[in-house]
Amino acid sequence: MPRFQLAVAIALASAAVLSVGFLWLLRPKEGKVQLPVTTDGEDQYEHDAFDVTQPEDIVDGEPIDEQAFWARNRFREGLLSLTFAIIIALQTTSLGYAAYFSHSHSIAVSSLQLAFALYVEYLAVRAINRDASSGHTATIIHLSILSTLAAVLLGVSAMVPEKAITISFDDPQPQLFEVLWLATLGLYVFAAVGAATTPLGPALHFPPDRIYSAKTVANITNTEPDNVAGIVGASVWDFLLFSYTTKVVMLGNVAESLDIGDLPIVPGNMRATFIFKTMRQALRTISLKKAFIWHLQPGDGWELAYRLLRVNGAGLATQTILAASLAFLWYTPPFFLRQLVRYLEEDPLRVNRSWGWFYAICLFVTSGGIHLVSGQLWSISTTTLQVSIKVQLNSILFAKTLVRKDVASSGGAAEANKDKDKPKSPDATPDDASEKKDDDGDFSSKAQIMTLMTTDVDRVSEFSWHLFPLVDAPIEIVIGTVFLYTLLGVSSFFGLAVTCLFLPLNHFAGKVVVGAQDNLMKARDERVALMNEILGAIRMLKFMAWERSFEKRVIKIREKELKYQRLNYTIETLWNAIWNASPIMVTLVAFFHFTVIRREVLTPSIAFTSVSSFEYLFTPLLDVLNILQQSLVSLRRIEKYLHGLEVAPVPPLGEHLPPVAFQGATVTWPQDRTRSRTGSGSATASAAATPKNKFVLTDLNLVFPKGELSLVCGKLGSGKTLLLLALLGEADFLTGQVLCPRTPPDAIAGFVGIVPKPEDWVVEGVCAFVPQTAWLRNASIKDNILFNLPLEEDRYQKTLEVCALVNDLKILEDGDESEIGERGVNLSGGQKARVSLARAVYSRASILLLDDVLSAVDAHTAHHLYTECLQGELMRGRTIVLVSHHVQLCAPGAKYVVALDNGRVLYQGDGDGFQSSEVMNSLVQSGLADVAEKEDADANQTVEEEIEEAEKADRVAPAGQASQTSSTAVTPVPTAEKAAKKSPRKLIEEEVRAVGRIKRDVWSLYVTACGKYGYWSLFVFVLLLAALSPVLENGWLSIWSGAAEGHSQPRSPMFYIGIYALITGVVFITLRLLILYVGSIHASTVLYKKLLENVLFAKIRFHDTVSRGRLLNRFGKDFEGIDSNLSDNFGRSIFNGMSVLTTLITITAVGGWPFFIAILIVYGQTSRDMRRLDSVTRSPLYSIYGETISGVTIIRAFGASSKFLRDMLCCVDTNTSPYYWMWGVNRWLSVRFNLLSGCIVGVTAVVAVVTPTIDAALAGFTLAFASTVTQDVRRFVSLEQSMVALERIKEYSEIEREPAEFVEPRPPASWPSNGAIECQDLVIRYAPELPNVLHNVNFSVKPGEKVGILGRTGSGKSTLALSFFRFVEATEGRILVDGLDISKVGLTDLRSKLTIIPQDPTILSGTLRSTLDVFDEYKDPEIYEALRRVHLIPPEGTAQEAEDTVNANVFRDLDSPVSEGGENFSTGEKQLLCMARAILKRSKVLVMDEVDIVDYATDELISKTIRHEFADSTILTIAHRLRTVIDYNRVMLLDEGKIVEFDSPAALLSNPNSKFYALCKATGGNEFAVLKKMAGAK
């Protein structure tokens, strides 16, 4: 009988006892009733509006053909039961023989083994009648482990050599015991294979529409019913080898290109809704305060880290156990390597090979075991922990954004930005002392929040697979030290003492890493913020020809970012040098002490095993500490954001609703006050001081009547919008109370699918908000209006009618199914305002807060909206608070009027009293008659109907071209041509995903971007030297240790040590990394410049059809990957190239060509597709982040927060799936590759045993190299995946650009000197296949003439304006400016010489000075004068304001901050800033898209300013109000792309048959008289 049988029997019995214990602990427990618990008073309401998880979300899936599956399983389990029954019979026979011969040792062995066999038989019988829900999984796992353990232990004991087999009792037939024992071993092997390959559960089906969007479901091509990840029911063997991923690997090879829906759906516990629910629960119930005695500060990262630790406890515990096990296993191959080499030393002629076989087999088995454990460790770290942490952080950040006060919109630019735009201080750098005070939690820009949700989340989640070295490294160091002591004795401690020298260096490097990473993230925030602004304002940049200027600004920030990236790389290189030098230094010192001081002989078994062990000691911590510190920076930033101030929680809808009122209230814009630990985050902000220059509304005592229309009016910047936001709970309340019902966050979700009766449509307590700047989603017009409510056809049609959208929809090819571009780029300002209003009108809100909804429409439409909408049937009984400058129109119908001036109430009371007050006179047009008085309303309507009848002919005009900001992307067709219903055209094109392998030109792009021939020649030279160094090291070690055996003439130990020190490759390895990183920074610089330039100079149609999220994905995540990871993966893949080549040759020899081809083709295709899908599915996430951050106030007002959260989680699931499978496919290859590598080591060992000519030194050398084959292949996996980012960047680096910036000969510097315009036979169409928009337009404008351009939506006004700036090129004809054909002028020359004042005012963050004087061309007095001309500051000579003035005029200080998009100013103020900018520029040709966004008094002053300031300029004004152009030299009336009338206003008004006369007449009798008077006054 083999040796160690008692030890084996005890081990098996102990395993059985442990199994019983585990099964008892995991037994199903009776549920306990527990009352709900809250902590620290955080939950003021039991109902959690953000609990969006449905019961079906967490179900893995429905079983497919369940009965057949369990029938097959019962057969397998019956077979296993029969096998164990036979084993019991054999063990009983052995026990009987042992008892018969009375041998206590054998009795003990047989008894224990029989007990073990009985227990596994019990498990097998128990499994037969079990299904997945009643413990089948646990039973089969235990059965697999126990039977495998028995097979392994009995097998190993059989392999242990012994001199002779002896039986301890006098048995005439001892071979019977051998037969029984061998039969038992065979049956256990059979049982182990049977149990390990038994599936744990049936295949599952999960309806894809529950987890994916309708678009994703529609694209599914894989129609197999079993669409849930196989891991749920995989057998133990499939689980260990990741065979459940084979389906995905093969799917990637069969399909031309994978799509999201084709991938198996992830298990229920990996879905976003389930993960979010657990994380949200953790945030509410888990706190670190009580766990530690020291005071924790918000933003230090510890509390969030603790919560993540608790939530992911099971995964982290498994990771820790596996890591610790791996640490112990790690030294088994070196141990058996040492034993094998020692055997070869002692038995060079291989007389007795049994021990050789034993060591060789053990070397193979332990290598394979390590790879299986390592595979599971990596799987848990990536596919489980990383994905979970990523989803947890993303979801709680998004949920936080939905409740966090909108500081990003209201605040000024970050302090760091205050100096960056000052041209007068070029030396100011972000790492100045003043900037170092800036906290890394200052999230004052929306792009910073985007960076948080993308880059920072990725950094923290990626640390999960760098975490386990922190567990296994200490264990490995302890074991390694003991192991080395057995080899080298006390010399090992002298070697290890050298590591103490490196500790201070590591500490210093760590501090530098944290600082560099912190600065790098800030620079990245700044760059992404600026890019976000630039992409949002791209039309303005092109109008002003500012592309080069802003390109320089971005590049300047990019250089700062790369400076810190370079510092990071330098530290990483030095750190690598330290870690690479550590084992060499330790080895040298230890060998020196061993051979020189102690005069011991260095044999091959000691030499090679020692070197291997020293390397194991230092490898694990190579990158971990660096990445830990980077992750900590991101963790702090995330926690800081999570502690930001929140809006007050909203209770569920109740019966007792407060009035809409202010009681002694003082309110201001929200500020970034980080909440204290004692507060809930939703408390009022009165405890914090109000910053200087913050606008304040003081002493408000207002009560808005229920069910009536209330009007809020006041001059520009008086605080009207702040008043509405205060009612919504968005402002900071300093004193008093603000009462107003607010919509619960889950209101919209509660309304979904419910169509109430018309009389029950309006729900008391629900609010709706229409902002001054329309917020629209990238969806159809219908979807924007419905806003997730069910379609009630009658109400919907009435809404379209009262919001004056019917005619607009008629001229759109797809009607209300037409897609709205991002930020509504393809709609006019008026259309955007009306769609935004329609959303509120259709909503179920009883309280509507409308911010200046009448300002972007013409007088007729404003009258229609007021009479038909605001006072119409749909608004009856609803409380309306309307902010408007249309005081004369709205005041008569208002029940309650509030007039504001600079933060104070001038008037409050009924409408009648207001109309007779002096306050109204100050807000209306000076002494002129009312517009559209009530007695003229009927006449107005009649005239307008007549005009519409006259214009009902089929028209061909661009959709939504009513403003200069309209898009080039959608063009309507004649209404007569509308045919049968067809699917609407997509405006935002689907993101293109590359197919097949990474193209050669993508690789060559990176190679050439890194450097030229000189760079690569140097790199290859250093690479070869570094590659040769390990060969030389191991070769020299072989010679040294061989000399000790007498193979050559021995020399002094110092000789060998000296040569060994010289040939170590640390210098070359460090130099190699340094050269690589230099090339990487160069590539990052070149590639970014190329992408930036191409995007900035792309045609405007590109920006209209590509979402901003998609572009930010390129500039953000993709470039972060190229900066941080690509060079590392690229370089290390090349560095490992030599060993890989050897590996592939060996693999081909062992596994054959088919294996090699399968790995190269099958795996390569799938892994690339996973990375591409991951990249493509990020863009919708970027878009929903961007939409939510910019529209969070509207989302909260409508009660759509939980619906948006659910949509975001759907996007997360779509993005998670390819990421999950990308790592799954990675593990699938790695485990197979590494097991085959283990086979190579085993084969090498066997060859050494059977070949006597291979001595111990050569065998050690060979095995040392065979072991390097087991290097992880993640670098090669990651390289091609990293190249996908480059592939995507290359795609947008080659888009079609606009015509040349400059064309020789360039126009004179003074051009245009006069401003004469001539348009000759101008024909314009937006694309060759589309109809003409302008038809043979001919006109001329004299120098200095003022021309008004009139026409209905779609008449061609904007197209004409766009053609002057060559946004659309002339199909035929030409435009001459001062006799020069503009098509022959470079775009920069053309656009910089003309000026436009857009309808949608666009300004960028910085300071007032940088906003008005982008190129630092003007002196401060000139800028102040421009501000005076637009009446933003009082006339010269006015007394200065006192320092303590409340609501001081910020425009008096040119260093006043401007927030992102200028959102700390009202729309009117932004319009005036744009006008001030135009006054400074003083062009001879001015195109103005007029919009009514200021009060009438200011408007009159501005009109005078334009006439005075631009007296010598030619002005073309797209007019929305007749008063603006009635005193112009001429007016042009466009219809269907043709000039209908073009003459002076006086001449046209003298002709009663003219269309202009009809337009003026339609304004009402009194207004018509005023218009005639103004036109004839000239």
Disulfide bonds with the S-S distance in Angstrom:
none
